[in-house]
Amino acid sequence: ALVWQLMRRYTVKVLSDLGEGEKVNDELIVNWVNTALKEGKKETAITSFKDKLISTSLPVIDLIDTIAPNAIKEEMVKRENLSDEDKLNNAKYAISVSRKIGAQVYALPDDLVEVKPKMVMTVFACLMGRGLKNVKA
């Protein structure tokens, strides 16, 4: 319980930094993710943090590719006819590259595959924070 409280506090801090003091909610993050994916000419999009597409990790991978071009090696990503093992491998890769580009992601690959909304939100929030650093720089 203590670890979750620490993770939640960090996420709240990231979100308040993103909102420049204003409250950032799920809808704002989902809209930012979809706008970024659209601007990056990606075909993926999410409806919420419960969207079943998240189990493939493709929205996360595409968002990383939009935020940090050339960070994703497409040969490492399985996009069609995904088995449970393929989904887990995509999730491992997505989490690993998220951290590599500087997003402070503490979710586990299983959190993406099992579409755990709270943890999924933290992944997208941290990537949003990383993406907005690009804009401000």
C-alpha positions as a Python dict, from the first residue, in 0.01 Angstrom:
ca = {
    (1, 'A'): (0, 0, 0),
    (2, 'L'): (287, 236, 79),
    (3, 'V'): (451, 177, -258),
    (4, 'W'): (124, 250, -439),
    (5, 'Q'): (86, 574, -241),
    (6, 'L'): (438, 682, -344),
    (7, 'M'): (367, 599, -709),
    (8, 'R'): (35, 781, -694),
    (9, 'R'): (198, 1087, -537),
    (10, 'Y'): (463, 1095, -810),
    (11, 'T'): (194, 1066, -1079),
    (12, 'V'): (-10, 1345, -920),
    (13, 'K'): (303, 1563, -919),
    (14, 'V'): (369, 1485, -1287),
    (15, 'L'): (6, 1565, -1369),
    (16, 'S'): (6, 1892, -1176),
    (17, 'D'): (329, 1993, -1351),
    (18, 'L'): (161, 1915, -1684),
    (19, 'G'): (-142, 2122, -1595),
    (20, 'E'): (75, 2406, -1468),
    (21, 'G'): (-104, 2385, -1134),
    (22, 'E'): (-447, 2303, -1277),
    (23, 'K'): (-602, 1962, -1225),
    (24, 'V'): (-531, 1722, -1510),
    (25, 'N'): (-793, 1452, -1558),
    (26, 'D'): (-817, 1129, -1756),
    (27, 'E'): (-1004, 1295, -2044),
    (28, 'L'): (-729, 1553, -2092),
    (29, 'I'): (-461, 1283, -2105),
    (30, 'V'): (-662, 1064, -2346),
    (31, 'N'): (-724, 1365, -2572),
    (32, 'W'): (-354, 1459, -2564),
    (33, 'V'): (-254, 1100, -2648),
    (34, 'N'): (-496, 1083, -2943),
    (35, 'T'): (-394, 1425, -3072),
    (36, 'A'): (-25, 1329, -3053),
    (37, 'L'): (-93, 999, -3231),
    (38, 'K'): (-292, 1175, -3503),
    (39, 'E'): (-21, 1440, -3551),
    (40, 'G'): (234, 1158, -3572),
    (41, 'K'): (23, 1003, -3850),
    (42, 'K'): (-40, 689, -3643),
    (43, 'E'): (-346, 472, -3693),
    (44, 'T'): (-387, 384, -3325),
    (45, 'A'): (-608, 571, -3079),
    (46, 'I'): (-758, 501, -2738),
    (47, 'T'): (-1105, 569, -2600),
    (48, 'S'): (-1009, 540, -2232),
    (49, 'F'): (-752, 374, -2007),
    (50, 'K'): (-970, 60, -2025),
    (51, 'D'): (-945, 35, -2406),
    (52, 'K'): (-868, -325, -2505),
    (53, 'L'): (-624, -204, -2775),
    (54, 'I'): (-388, -109, -2492),
    (55, 'S'): (-333, -483, -2427),
    (56, 'T'): (-132, -490, -2752),
    (57, 'S'): (84, -194, -2633),
    (58, 'L'): (61, -51, -2986),
    (59, 'P'): (-83, 286, -2873),
    (60, 'V'): (208, 320, -2627),
    (61, 'I'): (466, 219, -2888),
    (62, 'D'): (319, 458, -3146),
    (63, 'L'): (310, 740, -2890),
    (64, 'I'): (678, 682, -2806),
    (65, 'D'): (759, 689, -3178),
    (66, 'T'): (575, 1021, -3208),
    (67, 'I'): (745, 1174, -2903),
    (68, 'A'): (1093, 1041, -2979),
    (69, 'P'): (1129, 960, -3350),
    (70, 'N'): (1371, 674, -3422),
    (71, 'A'): (1350, 539, -3065),
    (72, 'I'): (1129, 250, -3180),
    (73, 'K'): (1278, -26, -3394),
    (74, 'E'): (980, -156, -3591),
    (75, 'E'): (1136, -501, -3629),
    (76, 'M'): (1094, -538, -3250),
    (77, 'V'): (717, -477, -3267),
    (78, 'K'): (452, -732, -3360),
    (79, 'R'): (143, -563, -3506),
    (80, 'E'): (-80, -837, -3647),
    (81, 'N'): (-218, -1170, -3525),
    (82, 'L'): (-85, -1113, -3174),
    (83, 'S'): (-57, -1406, -2937),
    (84, 'D'): (-46, -1352, -2561),
    (85, 'E'): (333, -1387, -2583),
    (86, 'D'): (349, -1122, -2859),
    (87, 'K'): (144, -883, -2645),
    (88, 'L'): (377, -936, -2349),
    (89, 'N'): (686, -884, -2567),
    (90, 'N'): (537, -561, -2708),
    (91, 'A'): (462, -445, -2353),
    (92, 'K'): (816, -522, -2234),
    (93, 'Y'): (955, -330, -2529),
    (94, 'A'): (719, -35, -2477),
    (95, 'I'): (810, -4, -2107),
    (96, 'S'): (1180, -41, -2180),
    (97, 'V'): (1186, 226, -2453),
    (98, 'S'): (967, 458, -2241),
    (99, 'R'): (1233, 449, -1973),
    (100, 'K'): (1511, 482, -2229),
    (101, 'I'): (1367, 810, -2362),
    (102, 'G'): (1344, 950, -2009),
    (103, 'A'): (984, 884, -1908),
    (104, 'Q'): (972, 783, -1540),
    (105, 'V'): (748, 481, -1602),
    (106, 'Y'): (710, 241, -1310),
    (107, 'A'): (429, 26, -1448),
    (108, 'L'): (504, -333, -1541),
    (109, 'P'): (448, -500, -1879),
    (110, 'D'): (165, -706, -1727),
    (111, 'D'): (-14, -382, -1634),
    (112, 'L'): (-42, -298, -2005),
    (113, 'V'): (-132, -651, -2119),
    (114, 'E'): (-399, -684, -1849),
    (115, 'V'): (-513, -322, -1912),
    (116, 'K'): (-502, -209, -1548),
    (117, 'P'): (-654, 142, -1585),
    (118, 'K'): (-468, 311, -1296),
    (119, 'M'): (-132, 184, -1411),
    (120, 'V'): (-211, 249, -1778),
    (121, 'M'): (-293, 609, -1684),
    (122, 'T'): (47, 647, -1518),
    (123, 'V'): (223, 525, -1834),
    (124, 'F'): (40, 774, -2056),
    (125, 'A'): (79, 1054, -1799),
    (126, 'C'): (455, 1000, -1782),
    (127, 'L'): (479, 988, -2162),
    (128, 'M'): (269, 1304, -2180),
    (129, 'G'): (513, 1469, -1941),
    (130, 'R'): (801, 1356, -2158),
    (131, 'G'): (624, 1474, -2474),
    (132, 'L'): (545, 1816, -2331),
    (133, 'K'): (911, 1863, -2235),
    (134, 'N'): (982, 1847, -2611),
    (135, 'V'): (732, 2125, -2673),
    (136, 'K'): (867, 2352, -2396),
    (137, 'A'): (1230, 2300, -2494),
}
